[in-house]
Amino acid sequence: MSYEAVLEQIKNAPEACLDEISQIISYVVYRYEKENEEFNAVTKAALEEVEQMKKNPSLGKSYTDVDQMMQELLA
């Protein structure tokens, strides 16, 4: 859906609904921002973990055989 279509729906809504529409839009934007923050925090933590493992290989196990890695992961 385009911005224009959404704006047209808002323009055609009864004025009595505008507070509720505003609250819904605020909630959707808030939820979107929170989901992205959490994803970014998780991604940053994972990248930091990889950097730490690169500096200290004893922190994690490494593999040269993908099949062996998958067998262990799925076991």
PDB file of N, H, CA, C and O in Angstrom:
ATOM      1  N   MET A   1       0.854  -1.172   0.000  1.00  0.00           N
ATOM      2  CA  MET A   1       0.000   0.000   0.000  1.00  0.00           C
ATOM      3  C   MET A   1       0.901   1.237   0.000  1.00  0.00           C
ATOM      4  O   MET A   1       1.936   1.259   0.666  1.00  0.00           O
ATOM      5  N   SER A   2       0.512   2.230  -0.727  1.00  0.00           N
ATOM      6  H   SER A   2      -0.329   2.212  -1.268  1.00  0.00           H
ATOM      7  CA  SER A   2       1.321   3.446  -0.850  1.00  0.00           C
ATOM      8  C   SER A   2       0.946   4.459   0.237  1.00  0.00           C
ATOM      9  O   SER A   2      -0.121   4.380   0.846  1.00  0.00           O
ATOM     10  N   TYR A   3       1.857   5.414   0.459  1.00  0.00           N
ATOM     11  H   TYR A   3       2.724   5.478  -0.035  1.00  0.00           H
ATOM     12  CA  TYR A   3       1.572   6.501   1.396  1.00  0.00           C
ATOM     13  C   TYR A   3       0.323   7.257   0.962  1.00  0.00           C
ATOM     14  O   TYR A   3      -0.509   7.638   1.786  1.00  0.00           O
ATOM     15  N   GLU A   4       0.210   7.465  -0.339  1.00  0.00           N
ATOM     16  H   GLU A   4       0.885   7.155  -1.007  1.00  0.00           H
ATOM     17  CA  GLU A   4      -0.933   8.217  -0.854  1.00  0.00           C
ATOM     18  C   GLU A   4      -2.245   7.521  -0.523  1.00  0.00           C
ATOM     19  O   GLU A   4      -3.220   8.172  -0.146  1.00  0.00           O
ATOM     20  N   ALA A   5      -2.272   6.195  -0.663  1.00  0.00           N
ATOM     21  H   ALA A   5      -1.480   5.666  -0.968  1.00  0.00           H
ATOM     22  CA  ALA A   5      -3.493   5.445  -0.367  1.00  0.00           C
ATOM     23  C   ALA A   5      -3.834   5.530   1.119  1.00  0.00           C
ATOM     24  O   ALA A   5      -4.999   5.685   1.486  1.00  0.00           O
ATOM     25  N   VAL A   6      -2.817   5.427   1.965  1.00  0.00           N
ATOM     26  H   VAL A   6      -1.872   5.300   1.666  1.00  0.00           H
ATOM     27  CA  VAL A   6      -3.048   5.532   3.411  1.00  0.00           C
ATOM     28  C   VAL A   6      -3.537   6.934   3.763  1.00  0.00           C
ATOM     29  O   VAL A   6      -4.486   7.089   4.532  1.00  0.00           O
ATOM     30  N   LEU A   7      -2.892   7.950   3.202  1.00  0.00           N
ATOM     31  H   LEU A   7      -2.121   7.824   2.577  1.00  0.00           H
ATOM     32  CA  LEU A   7      -3.315   9.325   3.472  1.00  0.00           C
ATOM     33  C   LEU A   7      -4.747   9.570   3.014  1.00  0.00           C
ATOM     34  O   LEU A   7      -5.509  10.275   3.676  1.00  0.00           O
ATOM     35  N   GLU A   8      -5.101   8.993   1.895  1.00  0.00           N
ATOM     36  H   GLU A   8      -4.482   8.420   1.357  1.00  0.00           H
ATOM     37  CA  GLU A   8      -6.470   9.147   1.387  1.00  0.00           C
ATOM     38  C   GLU A   8      -7.469   8.509   2.352  1.00  0.00           C
ATOM     39  O   GLU A   8      -8.538   9.068   2.600  1.00  0.00           O
ATOM     40  N   GLN A   9      -7.124   7.343   2.893  1.00  0.00           N
ATOM     41  H   GLN A   9      -6.256   6.889   2.692  1.00  0.00           H
ATOM     42  CA  GLN A   9      -8.005   6.697   3.871  1.00  0.00           C
ATOM     43  C   GLN A   9      -8.147   7.558   5.125  1.00  0.00           C
ATOM     44  O   GLN A   9      -9.239   7.688   5.676  1.00  0.00           O
ATOM     45  N   ILE A  10      -7.045   8.138   5.565  1.00  0.00           N
ATOM     46  H   ILE A  10      -6.157   8.033   5.117  1.00  0.00           H
ATOM     47  CA  ILE A  10      -7.097   8.994   6.755  1.00  0.00           C
ATOM     48  C   ILE A  10      -7.942  10.235   6.472  1.00  0.00           C
ATOM     49  O   ILE A  10      -8.745  10.641   7.312  1.00  0.00           O
ATOM     50  N   LYS A  11      -7.768  10.834   5.305  1.00  0.00           N
ATOM     51  H   LYS A  11      -7.115  10.504   4.622  1.00  0.00           H
ATOM     52  CA  LYS A  11      -8.544  12.024   4.943  1.00  0.00           C
ATOM     53  C   LYS A  11     -10.041  11.726   4.910  1.00  0.00           C
ATOM     54  O   LYS A  11     -10.856  12.588   5.238  1.00  0.00           O
ATOM     55  N   ASN A  12     -10.403  10.502   4.512  1.00  0.00           N
ATOM     56  H   ASN A  12      -9.741   9.802   4.245  1.00  0.00           H
ATOM     57  CA  ASN A  12     -11.811  10.130   4.405  1.00  0.00           C
ATOM     58  C   ASN A  12     -12.397   9.605   5.714  1.00  0.00           C
ATOM     59  O   ASN A  12     -13.602   9.368   5.795  1.00  0.00           O
ATOM     60  N   ALA A  13     -11.570   9.421   6.733  1.00  0.00           N
ATOM     61  H   ALA A  13     -10.591   9.613   6.667  1.00  0.00           H
ATOM     62  CA  ALA A  13     -12.053   8.913   8.018  1.00  0.00           C
ATOM     63  C   ALA A  13     -12.782  10.023   8.770  1.00  0.00           C
ATOM     64  O   ALA A  13     -12.431  11.196   8.645  1.00  0.00           O
ATOM     65  N   PRO A  14     -13.786   9.656   9.544  1.00  0.00           N
ATOM     66  CA  PRO A  14     -14.469  10.662  10.365  1.00  0.00           C
ATOM     67  C   PRO A  14     -13.492  11.294  11.356  1.00  0.00           C
ATOM     68  O   PRO A  14     -12.606  10.620  11.882  1.00  0.00           O
ATOM     69  N   GLU A  15     -13.658  12.570  11.602  1.00  0.00           N
ATOM     70  H   GLU A  15     -14.377  13.118  11.175  1.00  0.00           H
ATOM     71  CA  GLU A  15     -12.749  13.284  12.505  1.00  0.00           C
ATOM     72  C   GLU A  15     -12.723  12.641  13.892  1.00  0.00           C
ATOM     73  O   GLU A  15     -11.706  12.691  14.583  1.00  0.00           O
ATOM     74  N   ALA A  16     -13.826  12.047  14.292  1.00  0.00           N
ATOM     75  H   ALA A  16     -14.653  12.006  13.731  1.00  0.00           H
ATOM     76  CA  ALA A  16     -13.900  11.399  15.604  1.00  0.00           C
ATOM     77  C   ALA A  16     -12.936  10.215  15.712  1.00  0.00           C
ATOM     78  O   ALA A  16     -12.614   9.781  16.818  1.00  0.00           O
ATOM     79  N   CYS A  17     -12.479   9.695  14.584  1.00  0.00           N
ATOM     80  H   CYS A  17     -12.741  10.047  13.685  1.00  0.00           H
ATOM     81  CA  CYS A  17     -11.574   8.534  14.580  1.00  0.00           C
ATOM     82  C   CYS A  17     -10.100   8.920  14.585  1.00  0.00           C
ATOM     83  O   CYS A  17      -9.245   8.049  14.742  1.00  0.00           O
ATOM     84  N   LEU A  18      -9.781  10.187  14.419  1.00  0.00           N
ATOM     85  H   LEU A  18     -10.475  10.895  14.292  1.00  0.00           H
ATOM     86  CA  LEU A  18      -8.389  10.595  14.227  1.00  0.00           C
ATOM     87  C   LEU A  18      -7.490  10.285  15.420  1.00  0.00           C
ATOM     88  O   LEU A  18      -6.332   9.908  15.237  1.00  0.00           O
ATOM     89  N   ASP A  19      -8.006  10.438  16.640  1.00  0.00           N
ATOM     90  H   ASP A  19      -8.946  10.744  16.789  1.00  0.00           H
ATOM     91  CA  ASP A  19      -7.186  10.097  17.810  1.00  0.00           C
ATOM     92  C   ASP A  19      -6.816   8.615  17.797  1.00  0.00           C
ATOM     93  O   ASP A  19      -5.666   8.253  18.045  1.00  0.00           O
ATOM     94  N   GLU A  20      -7.787   7.772  17.512  1.00  0.00           N
ATOM     95  H   GLU A  20      -8.722   8.066  17.311  1.00  0.00           H
ATOM     96  CA  GLU A  20      -7.532   6.329  17.475  1.00  0.00           C
ATOM     97  C   GLU A  20      -6.576   5.973  16.337  1.00  0.00           C
ATOM     98  O   GLU A  20      -5.686   5.141  16.516  1.00  0.00           O
ATOM     99  N   ILE A  21      -6.748   6.584  15.187  1.00  0.00           N
ATOM    100  H   ILE A  21      -7.471   7.260  15.042  1.00  0.00           H
ATOM    101  CA  ILE A  21      -5.842   6.344  14.056  1.00  0.00           C
ATOM    102  C   ILE A  21      -4.423   6.747  14.434  1.00  0.00           C
ATOM    103  O   ILE A  21      -3.470   6.026  14.137  1.00  0.00           O
ATOM    104  N   SER A  22      -4.279   7.884  15.082  1.00  0.00           N
ATOM    105  H   SER A  22      -5.052   8.470  15.324  1.00  0.00           H
ATOM    106  CA  SER A  22      -2.960   8.354  15.507  1.00  0.00           C
ATOM    107  C   SER A  22      -2.319   7.375  16.485  1.00  0.00           C
ATOM    108  O   SER A  22      -1.127   7.086  16.386  1.00  0.00           O
ATOM    109  N   GLN A  23      -3.104   6.868  17.423  1.00  0.00           N
ATOM    110  H   GLN A  23      -4.072   7.102  17.503  1.00  0.00           H
ATOM    111  CA  GLN A  23      -2.582   5.897  18.391  1.00  0.00           C
ATOM    112  C   GLN A  23      -2.134   4.611  17.699  1.00  0.00           C
ATOM    113  O   GLN A  23      -1.091   4.051  18.035  1.00  0.00           O
ATOM    114  N   ILE A  24      -2.915   4.154  16.745  1.00  0.00           N
ATOM    115  H   ILE A  24      -3.762   4.610  16.471  1.00  0.00           H
ATOM    116  CA  ILE A  24      -2.570   2.928  16.016  1.00  0.00           C
ATOM    117  C   ILE A  24      -1.280   3.127  15.230  1.00  0.00           C
ATOM    118  O   ILE A  24      -0.401   2.265  15.248  1.00  0.00           O
ATOM    119  N   ILE A  25      -1.165   4.250  14.544  1.00  0.00           N
ATOM    120  H   ILE A  25      -1.879   4.949  14.529  1.00  0.00           H
ATOM    121  CA  ILE A  25       0.057   4.536  13.780  1.00  0.00           C
ATOM    122  C   ILE A  25       1.260   4.600  14.718  1.00  0.00           C
ATOM    123  O   ILE A  25       2.315   4.046  14.411  1.00  0.00           O
ATOM    124  N   SER A  26       1.108   5.266  15.850  1.00  0.00           N
ATOM    125  H   SER A  26       0.251   5.716  16.100  1.00  0.00           H
ATOM    126  CA  SER A  26       2.206   5.359  16.822  1.00  0.00           C
ATOM    127  C   SER A  26       2.621   3.979  17.308  1.00  0.00           C
ATOM    128  O   SER A  26       3.812   3.697  17.442  1.00  0.00           O
ATOM    129  N   TYR A  27       1.646   3.122  17.573  1.00  0.00           N
ATOM    130  H   TYR A  27       0.679   3.352  17.465  1.00  0.00           H
ATOM    131  CA  TYR A  27       1.953   1.766  18.040  1.00  0.00           C
ATOM    132  C   TYR A  27       2.701   0.970  16.973  1.00  0.00           C
ATOM    133  O   TYR A  27       3.685   0.296  17.279  1.00  0.00           O
ATOM    134  N   VAL A  28       2.248   1.043  15.740  1.00  0.00           N
ATOM    135  H   VAL A  28       1.449   1.591  15.491  1.00  0.00           H
ATOM    136  CA  VAL A  28       2.895   0.296  14.656  1.00  0.00           C
ATOM    137  C   VAL A  28       4.332   0.771  14.469  1.00  0.00           C
ATOM    138  O   VAL A  28       5.237  -0.051  14.319  1.00  0.00           O
ATOM    139  N   VAL A  29       4.552   2.071  14.475  1.00  0.00           N
ATOM    140  H   VAL A  29       3.817   2.738  14.597  1.00  0.00           H
ATOM    141  CA  VAL A  29       5.910   2.614  14.326  1.00  0.00           C
ATOM    142  C   VAL A  29       6.771   2.190  15.509  1.00  0.00           C
ATOM    143  O   VAL A  29       7.921   1.790  15.325  1.00  0.00           O
ATOM    144  N   TYR A  30       6.231   2.273  16.718  1.00  0.00           N
ATOM    145  H   TYR A  30       5.297   2.598  16.868  1.00  0.00           H
ATOM    146  CA  TYR A  30       6.972   1.864  17.924  1.00  0.00           C
ATOM    147  C   TYR A  30       7.371   0.392  17.834  1.00  0.00           C
ATOM    148  O   TYR A  30       8.523   0.039  18.088  1.00  0.00           O
ATOM    149  N   ARG A  31       6.419  -0.460  17.475  1.00  0.00           N
ATOM    150  H   ARG A  31       5.484  -0.173  17.269  1.00  0.00           H
ATOM    151  CA  ARG A  31       6.694  -1.900  17.368  1.00  0.00           C
ATOM    152  C   ARG A  31       7.762  -2.175  16.319  1.00  0.00           C
ATOM    153  O   ARG A  31       8.648  -3.000  16.544  1.00  0.00           O
ATOM    154  N   TYR A  32       7.695  -1.507  15.194  1.00  0.00           N
ATOM    155  H   TYR A  32       6.976  -0.836  15.011  1.00  0.00           H
ATOM    156  CA  TYR A  32       8.688  -1.672  14.135  1.00  0.00           C
ATOM    157  C   TYR A  32      10.072  -1.270  14.632  1.00  0.00           C
ATOM    158  O   TYR A  32      11.048  -1.986  14.408  1.00  0.00           O
ATOM    159  N   GLU A  33      10.157  -0.133  15.303  1.00  0.00           N
ATOM    160  H   GLU A  33       9.364   0.449  15.485  1.00  0.00           H
ATOM    161  CA  GLU A  33      11.448   0.340  15.813  1.00  0.00           C
ATOM    162  C   GLU A  33      12.002  -0.615  16.859  1.00  0.00           C
ATOM    163  O   GLU A  33      13.202  -0.889  16.865  1.00  0.00           O
ATOM    164  N   LYS A  34      11.156  -1.124  17.742  1.00  0.00           N
ATOM    165  H   LYS A  34      10.181  -0.901  17.737  1.00  0.00           H
ATOM    166  CA  LYS A  34      11.604  -2.051  18.784  1.00  0.00           C
ATOM    167  C   LYS A  34      12.102  -3.354  18.176  1.00  0.00           C
ATOM    168  O   LYS A  34      13.131  -3.882  18.598  1.00  0.00           O
ATOM    169  N   GLU A  35      11.385  -3.876  17.194  1.00  0.00           N
ATOM    170  H   GLU A  35      10.549  -3.448  16.851  1.00  0.00           H
ATOM    171  CA  GLU A  35      11.815  -5.118  16.548  1.00  0.00           C
ATOM    172  C   GLU A  35      13.183  -4.934  15.911  1.00  0.00           C
ATOM    173  O   GLU A  35      14.029  -5.823  16.006  1.00  0.00           O
ATOM    174  N   ASN A  36      13.413  -3.817  15.275  1.00  0.00           N
ATOM    175  H   ASN A  36      12.726  -3.095  15.198  1.00  0.00           H
ATOM    176  CA  ASN A  36      14.701  -3.560  14.637  1.00  0.00           C
ATOM    177  C   ASN A  36      15.801  -3.342  15.664  1.00  0.00           C
ATOM    178  O   ASN A  36      16.936  -3.767  15.447  1.00  0.00           O
ATOM    179  N   GLU A  37      15.487  -2.688  16.780  1.00  0.00           N
ATOM    180  H   GLU A  37      14.566  -2.343  16.956  1.00  0.00           H
ATOM    181  CA  GLU A  37      16.478  -2.504  17.843  1.00  0.00           C
ATOM    182  C   GLU A  37      16.921  -3.848  18.387  1.00  0.00           C
ATOM    183  O   GLU A  37      18.116  -4.089  18.561  1.00  0.00           O
ATOM    184  N   GLU A  38      15.948  -4.736  18.660  1.00  0.00           N
ATOM    185  H   GLU A  38      14.978  -4.540  18.518  1.00  0.00           H
ATOM    186  CA  GLU A  38      16.276  -6.044  19.207  1.00  0.00           C
ATOM    187  C   GLU A  38      17.108  -6.840  18.211  1.00  0.00           C
ATOM    188  O   GLU A  38      18.093  -7.480  18.581  1.00  0.00           O
ATOM    189  N   PHE A  39      16.708  -6.795  16.955  1.00  0.00           N
ATOM    190  H   PHE A  39      15.908  -6.275  16.654  1.00  0.00           H
ATOM    191  CA  PHE A  39      17.464  -7.520  15.938  1.00  0.00           C
ATOM    192  C   PHE A  39      18.878  -6.971  15.860  1.00  0.00           C
ATOM    193  O   PHE A  39      19.838  -7.738  15.784  1.00  0.00           O
ATOM    194  N   ASN A  40      19.015  -5.675  15.877  1.00  0.00           N
ATOM    195  H   ASN A  40      18.236  -5.052  15.938  1.00  0.00           H
ATOM    196  CA  ASN A  40      20.339  -5.083  15.794  1.00  0.00           C
ATOM    197  C   ASN A  40      21.177  -5.427  17.013  1.00  0.00           C
ATOM    198  O   ASN A  40      22.378  -5.666  16.888  1.00  0.00           O
ATOM    199  N   ALA A  41      20.561  -5.457  18.194  1.00  0.00           N
ATOM    200  H   ALA A  41      19.585  -5.263  18.295  1.00  0.00           H
ATOM    201  CA  ALA A  41      21.293  -5.808  19.408  1.00  0.00           C
ATOM    202  C   ALA A  41      21.763  -7.257  19.344  1.00  0.00           C
ATOM    203  O   ALA A  41      22.893  -7.563  19.723  1.00  0.00           O
ATOM    204  N   VAL A  42      20.905  -8.142  18.867  1.00  0.00           N
ATOM    205  H   VAL A  42      19.987  -7.893  18.559  1.00  0.00           H
ATOM    206  CA  VAL A  42      21.271  -9.555  18.738  1.00  0.00           C
ATOM    207  C   VAL A  42      22.378  -9.716  17.707  1.00  0.00           C
ATOM    208  O   VAL A  42      23.337 -10.457  17.924  1.00  0.00           O
ATOM    209  N   THR A  43      22.242  -9.025  16.599  1.00  0.00           N
ATOM    210  H   THR A  43      21.463  -8.423  16.423  1.00  0.00           H
ATOM    211  CA  THR A  43      23.262  -9.099  15.547  1.00  0.00           C
ATOM    212  C   THR A  43      24.596  -8.572  16.052  1.00  0.00           C
ATOM    213  O   THR A  43      25.639  -9.182  15.815  1.00  0.00           O
ATOM    214  N   LYS A  44      24.565  -7.444  16.744  1.00  0.00           N
ATOM    215  H   LYS A  44      23.718  -6.949  16.937  1.00  0.00           H
ATOM    216  CA  LYS A  44      25.806  -6.882  17.284  1.00  0.00           C
ATOM    217  C   LYS A  44      26.453  -7.834  18.279  1.00  0.00           C
ATOM    218  O   LYS A  44      27.673  -7.995  18.281  1.00  0.00           O
ATOM    219  N   ALA A  45      25.648  -8.462  19.121  1.00  0.00           N
ATOM    220  H   ALA A  45      24.657  -8.331  19.120  1.00  0.00           H
ATOM    221  CA  ALA A  45      26.187  -9.415  20.097  1.00  0.00           C
ATOM    222  C   ALA A  45      26.812 -10.613  19.392  1.00  0.00           C
ATOM    223  O   ALA A  45      27.871 -11.091  19.799  1.00  0.00           O
ATOM    224  N   ALA A  46      26.164 -11.098  18.338  1.00  0.00           N
ATOM    225  H   ALA A  46      25.304 -10.709  18.008  1.00  0.00           H
ATOM    226  CA  ALA A  46      26.707 -12.237  17.591  1.00  0.00           C
ATOM    227  C   ALA A  46      28.022 -11.866  16.915  1.00  0.00           C
ATOM    228  O   ALA A  46      28.967 -12.654  16.922  1.00  0.00           O
ATOM    229  N   LEU A  47      28.087 -10.687  16.340  1.00  0.00           N
ATOM    230  H   LEU A  47      27.319 -10.047  16.334  1.00  0.00           H
ATOM    231  CA  LEU A  47      29.325 -10.248  15.694  1.00  0.00           C
ATOM    232  C   LEU A  47      30.449 -10.082  16.711  1.00  0.00           C
ATOM    233  O   LEU A  47      31.600 -10.422  16.436  1.00  0.00           O
ATOM    234  N   GLU A  48      30.112  -9.561  17.879  1.00  0.00           N
ATOM    235  H   GLU A  48      29.178  -9.284  18.102  1.00  0.00           H
ATOM    236  CA  GLU A  48      31.114  -9.419  18.944  1.00  0.00           C
ATOM    237  C   GLU A  48      31.615 -10.793  19.393  1.00  0.00           C
ATOM    238  O   GLU A  48      32.804 -10.982  19.650  1.00  0.00           O
ATOM    239  N   GLU A  49      30.696 -11.739  19.480  1.00  0.00           N
ATOM    240  H   GLU A  49      29.730 -11.586  19.271  1.00  0.00           H
ATOM    241  CA  GLU A  49      31.087 -13.105  19.854  1.00  0.00           C
ATOM    242  C   GLU A  49      32.053 -13.692  18.825  1.00  0.00           C
ATOM    243  O   GLU A  49      33.033 -14.340  19.194  1.00  0.00           O
ATOM    244  N   VAL A  50      31.786 -13.472  17.556  1.00  0.00           N
ATOM    245  H   VAL A  50      30.990 -12.945  17.257  1.00  0.00           H
ATOM    246  CA  VAL A  50      32.679 -13.960  16.499  1.00  0.00           C
ATOM    247  C   VAL A  50      34.052 -13.312  16.629  1.00  0.00           C
ATOM    248  O   VAL A  50      35.070 -13.993  16.501  1.00  0.00           O
ATOM    249  N   GLU A  51      34.093 -12.017  16.880  1.00  0.00           N
ATOM    250  H   GLU A  51      33.266 -11.464  16.984  1.00  0.00           H
ATOM    251  CA  GLU A  51      35.377 -11.328  17.037  1.00  0.00           C
ATOM    252  C   GLU A  51      36.160 -11.892  18.218  1.00  0.00           C
ATOM    253  O   GLU A  51      37.373 -12.089  18.131  1.00  0.00           O
ATOM    254  N   GLN A  52      35.465 -12.150  19.315  1.00  0.00           N
ATOM    255  H   GLN A  52      34.481 -11.991  19.385  1.00  0.00           H
ATOM    256  CA  GLN A  52      36.135 -12.730  20.484  1.00  0.00           C
ATOM    257  C   GLN A  52      36.667 -14.126  20.177  1.00  0.00           C
ATOM    258  O   GLN A  52      37.760 -14.486  20.613  1.00  0.00           O
ATOM    259  N   MET A  53      35.899 -14.907  19.432  1.00  0.00           N
ATOM    260  H   MET A  53      35.011 -14.615  19.078  1.00  0.00           H
ATOM    261  CA  MET A  53      36.326 -16.262  19.072  1.00  0.00           C
ATOM    262  C   MET A  53      37.519 -16.224  18.117  1.00  0.00           C
ATOM    263  O   MET A  53      38.378 -17.104  18.161  1.00  0.00           O
ATOM    264  N   LYS A  54      37.573 -15.211  17.258  1.00  0.00           N
ATOM    265  H   LYS A  54      36.875 -14.496  17.222  1.00  0.00           H
ATOM    266  CA  LYS A  54      38.724 -15.067  16.358  1.00  0.00           C
ATOM    267  C   LYS A  54      39.991 -14.783  17.159  1.00  0.00           C
ATOM    268  O   LYS A  54      41.065 -15.301  16.854  1.00  0.00           O
ATOM    269  N   LYS A  55      39.845 -13.948  18.190  1.00  0.00           N
ATOM    270  H   LYS A  55      38.973 -13.527  18.438  1.00  0.00           H
ATOM    271  CA  LYS A  55      40.991 -13.597  19.027  1.00  0.00           C
ATOM    272  C   LYS A  55      41.408 -14.750  19.932  1.00  0.00           C
ATOM    273  O   LYS A  55      42.585 -14.899  20.259  1.00  0.00           O
ATOM    274  N   ASN A  56      40.439 -15.560  20.331  1.00  0.00           N
ATOM    275  H   ASN A  56      39.483 -15.439  20.065  1.00  0.00           H
ATOM    276  CA  ASN A  56      40.706 -16.663  21.243  1.00  0.00           C
ATOM    277  C   ASN A  56      39.956 -17.902  20.749  1.00  0.00           C
ATOM    278  O   ASN A  56      38.843 -18.163  21.204  1.00  0.00           O
ATOM    279  N   PRO A  57      40.543 -18.668  19.828  1.00  0.00           N
ATOM    280  CA  PRO A  57      39.866 -19.824  19.229  1.00  0.00           C
ATOM    281  C   PRO A  57      39.394 -20.873  20.236  1.00  0.00           C
ATOM    282  O   PRO A  57      38.522 -21.680  19.915  1.00  0.00           O
ATOM    283  N   SER A  58      39.950 -20.876  21.433  1.00  0.00           N
ATOM    284  H   SER A  58      40.658 -20.220  21.694  1.00  0.00           H
ATOM    285  CA  SER A  58      39.518 -21.866  22.421  1.00  0.00           C
ATOM    286  C   SER A  58      38.099 -21.595  22.924  1.00  0.00           C
ATOM    287  O   SER A  58      37.516 -22.444  23.599  1.00  0.00           O
ATOM    288  N   LEU A  59      37.538 -20.435  22.609  1.00  0.00           N
ATOM    289  H   LEU A  59      38.011 -19.745  22.061  1.00  0.00           H
ATOM    290  CA  LEU A  59      36.174 -20.109  23.032  1.00  0.00           C
ATOM    291  C   LEU A  59      35.115 -20.874  22.246  1.00  0.00           C
ATOM    292  O   LEU A  59      33.980 -21.007  22.705  1.00  0.00           O
ATOM    293  N   GLY A  60      35.468 -21.369  21.088  1.00  0.00           N
ATOM    294  H   GLY A  60      36.389 -21.261  20.716  1.00  0.00           H
ATOM    295  CA  GLY A  60      34.496 -22.082  20.273  1.00  0.00           C
ATOM    296  C   GLY A  60      35.166 -23.149  19.445  1.00  0.00           C
ATOM    297  O   GLY A  60      36.387 -23.167  19.290  1.00  0.00           O
ATOM    298  N   LYS A  61      34.361 -24.023  18.923  1.00  0.00           N
ATOM    299  H   LYS A  61      33.369 -24.008  19.048  1.00  0.00           H
ATOM    300  CA  LYS A  61      34.875 -25.115  18.114  1.00  0.00           C
ATOM    301  C   LYS A  61      34.867 -24.694  16.649  1.00  0.00           C
ATOM    302  O   LYS A  61      33.945 -24.021  16.189  1.00  0.00           O
ATOM    303  N   SER A  62      35.903 -25.099  15.926  1.00  0.00           N
ATOM    304  H   SER A  62      36.652 -25.647  16.299  1.00  0.00           H
ATOM    305  CA  SER A  62      35.935 -24.819  14.490  1.00  0.00           C
ATOM    306  C   SER A  62      35.873 -26.134  13.730  1.00  0.00           C
ATOM    307  O   SER A  62      36.196 -27.196  14.262  1.00  0.00           O
ATOM    308  N   TYR A  63      35.460 -26.041  12.496  1.00  0.00           N
ATOM    309  H   TYR A  63      35.198 -25.178  12.064  1.00  0.00           H
ATOM    310  CA  TYR A  63      35.280 -27.224  11.659  1.00  0.00           C
ATOM    311  C   TYR A  63      35.963 -27.022  10.318  1.00  0.00           C
ATOM    312  O   TYR A  63      36.062 -25.905   9.809  1.00  0.00           O
ATOM    313  N   THR A  64      36.429 -28.124   9.762  1.00  0.00           N
ATOM    314  H   THR A  64      36.349 -29.031  10.175  1.00  0.00           H
ATOM    315  CA  THR A  64      36.927 -28.123   8.388  1.00  0.00           C
ATOM    316  C   THR A  64      36.011 -28.956   7.510  1.00  0.00           C
ATOM    317  O   THR A  64      36.167 -28.989   6.290  1.00  0.00           O
ATOM    318  N   ASP A  65      35.053 -29.630   8.136  1.00  0.00           N
ATOM    319  H   ASP A  65      34.926 -29.604   9.127  1.00  0.00           H
ATOM    320  CA  ASP A  65      34.125 -30.514   7.423  1.00  0.00           C
ATOM    321  C   ASP A  65      32.694 -30.078   7.751  1.00  0.00           C
ATOM    322  O   ASP A  65      32.244 -30.215   8.889  1.00  0.00           O
ATOM    323  N   VAL A  66      31.993 -29.559   6.764  1.00  0.00           N
ATOM    324  H   VAL A  66      32.359 -29.447   5.840  1.00  0.00           H
ATOM    325  CA  VAL A  66      30.629 -29.071   6.960  1.00  0.00           C
ATOM    326  C   VAL A  66      29.699 -30.194   7.387  1.00  0.00           C
ATOM    327  O   VAL A  66      28.841 -29.991   8.245  1.00  0.00           O
ATOM    328  N   ASP A  67      29.855 -31.378   6.801  1.00  0.00           N
ATOM    329  H   ASP A  67      30.552 -31.543   6.104  1.00  0.00           H
ATOM    330  CA  ASP A  67      28.991 -32.504   7.162  1.00  0.00           C
ATOM    331  C   ASP A  67      29.141 -32.858   8.640  1.00  0.00           C
ATOM    332  O   ASP A  67      28.150 -33.117   9.323  1.00  0.00           O
ATOM    333  N   GLN A  68      30.374 -32.870   9.131  1.00  0.00           N
ATOM    334  H   GLN A  68      31.179 -32.660   8.576  1.00  0.00           H
ATOM    335  CA  GLN A  68      30.614 -33.163  10.544  1.00  0.00           C
ATOM    336  C   GLN A  68      29.971 -32.087  11.423  1.00  0.00           C
ATOM    337  O   GLN A  68      29.359 -32.398  12.445  1.00  0.00           O
ATOM    338  N   MET A  69      30.113 -30.831  11.022  1.00  0.00           N
ATOM    339  H   MET A  69      30.610 -30.579  10.192  1.00  0.00           H
ATOM    340  CA  MET A  69      29.522 -29.739  11.781  1.00  0.00           C
ATOM    341  C   MET A  69      28.004 -29.905  11.861  1.00  0.00           C
ATOM    342  O   MET A  69      27.416 -29.767  12.933  1.00  0.00           O
ATOM    343  N   MET A  70      27.378 -30.199  10.731  1.00  0.00           N
ATOM    344  H   MET A  70      27.856 -30.311   9.859  1.00  0.00           H
ATOM    345  CA  MET A  70      25.924 -30.348  10.704  1.00  0.00           C
ATOM    346  C   MET A  70      25.474 -31.537  11.546  1.00  0.00           C
ATOM    347  O   MET A  70      24.459 -31.455  12.238  1.00  0.00           O
ATOM    348  N   GLN A  71      26.216 -32.638  11.494  1.00  0.00           N
ATOM    349  H   GLN A  71      27.040 -32.705  10.932  1.00  0.00           H
ATOM    350  CA  GLN A  71      25.873 -33.805  12.313  1.00  0.00           C
ATOM    351  C   GLN A  71      25.890 -33.437  13.789  1.00  0.00           C
ATOM    352  O   GLN A  71      24.986 -33.814  14.535  1.00  0.00           O
ATOM    353  N   GLU A  72      26.905 -32.710  14.211  1.00  0.00           N
ATOM    354  H   GLU A  72      27.639 -32.404  13.606  1.00  0.00           H
ATOM    355  CA  GLU A  72      26.999 -32.322  15.617  1.00  0.00           C
ATOM    356  C   GLU A  72      25.919 -31.312  15.993  1.00  0.00           C
ATOM    357  O   GLU A  72      25.361 -31.382  17.088  1.00  0.00           O
ATOM    358  N   LEU A  73      25.624 -30.387  15.108  1.00  0.00           N
ATOM    359  H   LEU A  73      26.077 -30.330  14.218  1.00  0.00           H
ATOM    360  CA  LEU A  73      24.591 -29.395  15.397  1.00  0.00           C
ATOM    361  C   LEU A  73      23.212 -30.030  15.509  1.00  0.00           C
ATOM    362  O   LEU A  73      22.395 -29.615  16.331  1.00  0.00           O
ATOM    363  N   LEU A  74      22.960 -31.033  14.685  1.00  0.00           N
ATOM    364  H   LEU A  74      23.624 -31.370  14.018  1.00  0.00           H
ATOM    365  CA  LEU A  74      21.638 -31.660  14.654  1.00  0.00           C
ATOM    366  C   LEU A  74      21.501 -32.819  15.628  1.00  0.00           C
ATOM    367  O   LEU A  74      20.416 -33.382  15.771  1.00  0.00           O
ATOM    368  N   ALA A  75      22.579 -33.179  16.294  1.00  0.00           N
ATOM    369  H   ALA A  75      23.461 -32.722  16.178  1.00  0.00           H
ATOM    370  CA  ALA A  75      22.539 -34.315  17.233  1.00  0.00           C
ATOM    371  C   ALA A  75      21.813 -33.954  18.504  1.00  0.00           C
ATOM    372  O   ALA A  75      21.686 -34.788  19.400  1.00  0.00           O
TER     373      ALA A  75
END
